[in-house]
């Protein structure tokens, strides 16, 4: 009987201790839960702040990157280059004409020359000479045939220089074209300087004003 009472008391004591330990455990768990909640509350703000900062930086760098892309855009560079190209290749021309009518050989001849300048310096020219028989002069047709034969040795084509001859009605058209940037004068045939139709009258880079003054003195009209 005593042994049974002792076991009952021990059982009650054990249950009492278990309840106390359970309460302590619940208190500890509650404290852990509250601590965890506070930590999550604190840390939950941090990702939000980080996300906000990342978003701000993304917008900033995204905008900056867009501006850099715009400044470095090939199309803008291309447009810039196009403007520079137009500026550096700006040229002007001068067209001069000389009429020689009723010549002794029975022909009328008209010289028309287009000179091209860059920064008022001669860079190329094209001379067109129209030769027609003078109306009513019987020597005219004969002269035209003689010109056809006389031009043959002068009909050459070099880099930067060319002479051509073409029929035009009862007459002829002789054309001489010169591009100084391509022409090598060291290999230029001196015989081409023997006639007014094929010669080079002015050196490359001749000033526009002085060239025009000289042409006026020869009877040319220019515009």
C-alpha positions as CSV (number, residue, x, y, z in Angstrom):
1,X,0.0,0.0,0.0
2,X,2.8,2.4,1.0
3,X,4.6,1.5,-2.2
4,X,1.5,2.3,-4.2
5,X,1.1,5.7,-2.6
6,X,4.8,6.5,-3.2
7,X,4.3,5.6,-6.9
8,X,1.3,7.9,-7.1
9,X,3.1,10.8,-5.5
10,X,6.1,10.3,-7.9
11,X,3.6,10.2,-10.8
12,X,2.0,13.4,-9.8
13,X,5.4,15.1,-9.2
14,X,6.5,14.0,-12.7
15,X,3.3,15.3,-14.2
16,X,3.8,18.6,-12.4
17,X,7.4,18.9,-13.6
18,X,6.3,18.1,-17.1
19,X,3.7,20.8,-17.1
20,X,6.2,23.3,-15.8
21,X,8.7,22.4,-18.4
22,X,6.0,22.5,-21.1
23,X,5.1,26.0,-19.9
24,X,8.8,27.0,-20.1
25,X,9.0,25.5,-23.5
26,X,6.0,27.4,-24.6
27,X,7.4,30.7,-23.2
28,X,10.7,30.0,-25.0
29,X,8.9,29.2,-28.2
30,X,6.8,32.3,-27.9
31,X,10.0,34.4,-27.4
32,X,11.6,32.7,-30.3
33,X,8.5,33.4,-32.4
34,X,8.4,37.1,-31.4
35,X,12.2,37.4,-32.1
36,X,11.7,35.8,-35.4
37,X,8.8,38.0,-36.3
38,X,10.8,41.1,-35.3
39,X,13.7,39.9,-37.5
40,X,11.5,39.2,-40.4
41,X,9.9,42.5,-40.0
42,X,13.2,44.2,-40.0
43,X,14.7,42.2,-42.8
44,X,11.5,42.4,-44.9
45,X,12.1,46.1,-45.2
46,X,15.7,45.5,-46.4
47,X,14.7,43.6,-49.6
48,X,12.1,46.3,-50.3
49,X,14.8,49.0,-49.9
50,X,17.2,47.0,-52.0
51,X,14.6,46.4,-54.7
52,X,13.8,50.1,-54.7
53,X,17.5,51.0,-55.0
54,X,18.0,48.5,-57.8
55,X,15.0,49.9,-59.6
56,X,16.3,53.5,-59.3
57,X,19.8,52.5,-60.5
58,X,18.2,50.5,-63.3
59,X,16.2,53.5,-64.4
60,X,19.2,55.8,-64.1
61,X,21.6,53.5,-65.9
62,X,19.0,52.6,-68.4
63,X,18.4,56.2,-69.3
64,X,22.2,56.9,-69.3
65,X,22.8,53.9,-71.6
66,X,20.0,55.1,-73.9
67,X,21.7,58.6,-74.1
68,X,25.1,57.0,-74.7
69,X,23.6,54.8,-77.4
70,X,22.0,57.9,-79.0
71,X,25.3,59.8,-79.0
72,X,27.1,56.9,-80.4
73,X,24.4,56.1,-82.9
74,X,25.9,55.3,-86.4
75,X,23.1,57.2,-88.1
76,X,24.1,60.4,-86.2
77,X,27.8,59.8,-87.0
78,X,26.8,59.2,-90.6
79,X,24.8,62.4,-90.7
80,X,27.8,64.3,-89.2
81,X,30.1,62.7,-91.8
82,X,27.7,63.7,-94.5
83,X,27.7,67.3,-93.4
84,X,31.5,67.3,-93.2
85,X,31.6,65.8,-96.6
86,X,29.4,68.4,-98.1
87,X,31.5,71.1,-96.5
88,X,34.8,69.8,-97.8
89,X,33.5,69.1,-101.4
90,X,31.7,72.4,-101.9
91,X,32.6,73.7,-105.4
92,X,31.5,76.4,-107.8
93,X,31.8,76.7,-111.6
94,X,32.5,79.4,-114.2
95,X,31.1,79.0,-117.7
96,X,33.0,81.0,-120.4
97,X,32.2,81.3,-124.1
98,X,34.1,82.7,-127.1
99,X,32.4,83.0,-130.6
100,X,34.6,83.1,-133.7
101,X,32.4,83.5,-136.8
102,X,33.3,83.8,-140.5
103,X,36.9,82.5,-140.1
104,X,39.1,82.5,-143.2
105,X,38.9,78.7,-143.5
106,X,35.1,79.0,-144.0
107,X,34.0,77.9,-140.5
108,X,32.2,79.3,-137.5
109,X,33.7,78.1,-134.2
110,X,32.3,78.5,-130.7
111,X,34.4,77.7,-127.6
112,X,32.5,76.9,-124.4
113,X,34.5,76.1,-121.3
114,X,33.2,75.1,-117.9
115,X,35.8,75.6,-115.1
116,X,35.3,74.0,-111.7
117,X,36.8,75.6,-108.6
118,X,37.2,74.5,-105.0
119,X,37.9,77.3,-102.6
120,X,38.4,79.5,-105.7
121,X,41.2,77.3,-107.0
122,X,40.9,75.5,-110.4
123,X,40.5,71.7,-110.1
124,X,39.1,70.7,-113.5
125,X,37.6,72.0,-116.7
126,X,35.7,70.8,-119.8
127,X,36.1,72.6,-123.1
128,X,33.6,72.0,-125.9
129,X,34.4,73.4,-129.4
130,X,31.7,73.5,-132.0
131,X,33.0,73.8,-135.6
132,X,30.4,74.4,-138.4
133,X,30.8,75.5,-142.0
134,X,30.0,79.1,-142.5
135,X,26.7,79.5,-144.3
136,X,27.4,80.4,-148.0
137,X,31.1,79.7,-147.8
138,X,32.1,76.9,-150.2
139,X,35.3,76.3,-148.3
140,X,33.4,75.3,-145.2
141,X,32.6,71.7,-146.0
142,X,36.2,71.1,-147.2
143,X,37.5,72.6,-143.9
144,X,35.2,70.3,-141.9
145,X,36.7,67.2,-143.7
146,X,40.2,68.6,-143.0
147,X,39.4,69.0,-139.3
148,X,38.2,65.4,-139.1
149,X,41.6,64.2,-140.3
150,X,43.7,66.7,-138.3
151,X,42.1,65.8,-135.0
152,X,42.9,62.1,-135.3
153,X,46.4,62.3,-133.6
154,X,45.0,64.3,-130.8
155,X,42.2,61.9,-129.9
156,X,43.7,60.4,-126.7
157,X,42.5,59.2,-123.4
158,X,44.7,59.4,-120.3
159,X,44.0,59.3,-116.6
160,X,42.6,62.7,-116.0
161,X,42.7,63.8,-119.6
162,X,40.6,63.0,-122.6
163,X,39.9,64.4,-126.1
164,X,36.9,63.2,-128.2
165,X,35.4,64.2,-131.5
166,X,31.8,63.7,-132.6
167,X,29.8,64.8,-135.7
168,X,27.1,67.4,-135.2
169,X,24.9,68.2,-138.2
170,X,27.2,69.4,-141.0
171,X,30.0,70.1,-138.4
172,X,31.9,68.7,-135.5
173,X,32.1,68.9,-131.8
174,X,35.5,68.5,-130.1
175,X,35.6,68.0,-126.3
176,X,38.6,68.2,-124.0
177,X,38.2,67.2,-120.4
178,X,40.8,67.7,-117.7
179,X,40.8,66.5,-114.0
180,X,43.9,67.9,-112.4
181,X,43.6,65.6,-109.4
182,X,44.2,62.5,-111.6
183,X,46.4,63.9,-114.4
184,X,50.1,63.2,-114.3
185,X,51.7,66.1,-116.2
186,X,55.1,64.3,-116.3
187,X,53.6,61.9,-118.8
188,X,51.4,64.4,-120.6
189,X,52.2,64.6,-124.3
190,X,53.5,68.0,-125.3
191,X,51.9,67.7,-128.7
192,X,48.5,68.2,-127.1
193,X,49.6,71.8,-126.4
194,X,49.9,72.5,-130.1
195,X,46.3,73.3,-130.7
196,X,43.7,75.6,-128.9
197,X,41.2,72.7,-129.0
198,X,43.3,70.3,-126.9
199,X,45.7,72.4,-124.9
200,X,45.7,73.0,-121.1
201,X,45.6,76.7,-120.7
202,X,45.8,77.0,-116.9
203,X,47.7,75.2,-114.2
204,X,45.9,73.4,-111.4
205,X,45.0,75.7,-108.5
206,X,44.8,78.8,-110.7
207,X,42.9,81.5,-108.9
208,X,39.4,82.0,-110.2
209,X,39.6,85.8,-110.3
210,X,42.9,85.9,-112.2
211,X,41.6,83.2,-114.6
212,X,38.5,85.1,-115.3
213,X,40.4,88.3,-116.0
214,X,42.7,86.5,-118.5
215,X,39.7,85.0,-120.3
216,X,38.1,88.5,-120.6
217,X,41.2,89.8,-122.2
218,X,40.9,87.1,-124.8
219,X,37.3,88.0,-125.7
220,X,35.5,85.4,-123.6
221,X,32.2,86.2,-121.8
222,X,31.8,84.4,-118.5
223,X,28.9,83.8,-116.1
